[in-house]
Amino acid sequence: MPHIYKPEERWDNADIGYPSALAIGDSWFWYVNNNILGTMINHPALSDDHRNIQLVGYNGARLKDYVGDGKYADTVEHFLRPGFVEGFAEFYISGAGNDAVDVDLALFDHRPPGTDAHGWIDGRGMDDMLFRLRQALTRLIASIRVAKHASATLAPIFVHGYDYPVPDGRGFEFGLIHAGPWLAPALDRRGVPPDLALRSAIARLMIDRLNDDLLAPLAAVTPGVVHIDSRGILPRDHTYRDYWSNEMHPTNLGFRRIFERAWLPRLYEHGIALRPFP
């Protein structure tokens, strides 16, 4: 029975089985309507041995929250202790979106009229944000490696960097629960004109920097770290609302498309998903 264990759940339910993976991250792992983990564990290509996942994930979480004195660091440490960590064959990490919102996407404050997307990016602020993200991510990866030091094989650690969002001011709505928007207010605070094409181009640059300057280089030099590049998969034309539920989260259709086009190829490489017979 596919299952995502919440942090407080016990593992002694014989109808479910033990988790084979630990997932640490933000709302792409935790989003209430659907998320990338829910898409994954219910996909027919996934191996039955990998359909249960232990989640340490919280909406609004930042990477720094999972390490050091972060508010969720104790929970991560709990699942990296002997008695738990031996059962994890792979790890998933999602994070950085909320860290970027915290610093208003590393933008300059009020630029002259006609400034293009590149001109709105504060290079020093972006470098500082990426440096702090790199510190948190490398510390989290090191904690996993130390905890798994006795393992005979190197457990893969998958990191992903989102697709290009559309900052159209839509937030999360579910009954009486309201959250967001996230990107549009940050752009408003910095004085970016209400031009959706310009704002989308700024968001694209931010996602490119996250992938090209942090995740891809880190995976290239760190054994066992796998970068899942989700960029450019979801449409950004007039149909984009079919794939994006709001500014930050895809719809069920969007998550499935991202999973099948970006995640599945990497999971095939590690035997976590099984290719169909020809």
DAQUIJO-V444702 format. One record per pair of residues at least 12 apart in sequence whose ideal C-beta (glycine too) atoms are under 7 Angstrom apart, sorted by sequence separation. I is the first residue (numbers start at 1). GAP is how many residues later the second one is. If there is no record, write none. Layout:
# DAQUIJO-V444702
i = [I;I]
gap = [GAP;GAP]
This chain:
# DAQUIJO-V444702
i = [41;108;169;187;215;3;107;144;1;5;23;58;107;108;243;1;106;107;169;37;56;106;141;167;168;234;167;37;165;211;56;106;56;106;167;183;211;234;103;56;106;234;207;233;234;30;54;233;29;103;30;29;30;168;230;233;20;21;30;100;233;20;23;99;26;20;21;22;23;24;25;27;63;167;230;4;19;21;24;62;63;167;229;4;18;19;23;61;99;166;228;17;19;26;228;16;25;62;63;167;200;4;61;62;96;60;165;228;2;164;2;62;164;226;24;164;162;161;93;5;7;2;3;4;5;6;7;161;2;5;161;4;24;91;161;159;22;159;85;80;85;184;80;91;93;183;29;90;97;181;182;22;28;89;90;91;92;93;94;159;180;181;182;20;21;25;80;88;157;163;164;180;7;19;20;21;25;26;90;156;157;158;159;160;161;162;163;164;180;18;20;21;22;23;24;25;26;67;154;155;157;159;161;21;25;63;154;156;158;160;163;166;21;26;68;163;26;64;67;120;164;63;67;63;66;166;172;171;170;170;166;130;168;110;134;167;101;105;109;110;117;133;137;141;166;104;108;109;120;165;107;126;130;165;117;121;130;134;141;101;104;107;117;104;118;117;163;105;105;100;158;96;156;24;32;97;90;90;33;39;43;39;31;34;36;40;45;35;39;34;27;36;50;36;40;47;47;46;47;46;47;45;45]
gap = [12;12;12;12;12;13;13;13;14;14;14;14;14;14;14;15;15;15;15;16;16;16;16;16;16;16;17;18;18;18;19;19;20;20;20;20;20;20;22;23;23;23;24;24;24;25;25;25;26;26;27;28;28;28;28;28;29;29;29;29;29;30;30;30;31;32;32;32;32;32;32;32;32;32;32;33;33;33;33;33;33;33;33;34;34;34;34;34;34;34;34;35;35;35;35;36;36;36;36;36;36;37;37;37;37;38;38;38;39;39;40;40;40;40;42;43;45;46;47;48;48;49;49;49;49;49;49;49;50;50;50;51;52;53;54;56;57;60;62;63;63;63;64;64;64;64;65;65;65;65;65;66;66;66;66;66;66;66;66;66;66;66;66;67;67;67;67;67;67;67;67;67;68;68;68;68;68;68;68;68;68;68;68;68;68;68;68;68;68;69;69;69;69;69;69;69;69;69;69;69;69;69;69;70;70;70;70;70;70;70;70;70;71;71;71;71;72;72;72;72;72;73;73;74;74;74;74;75;76;77;78;79;79;80;80;80;81;81;81;81;81;81;81;81;81;82;82;82;82;82;83;83;83;83;84;84;84;84;84;85;85;85;85;86;87;88;95;97;101;106;108;114;114;116;142;151;180;182;212;216;216;217;218;218;219;219;219;220;220;221;222;222;222;223;223;224;225;226;226;227;227;228;229]
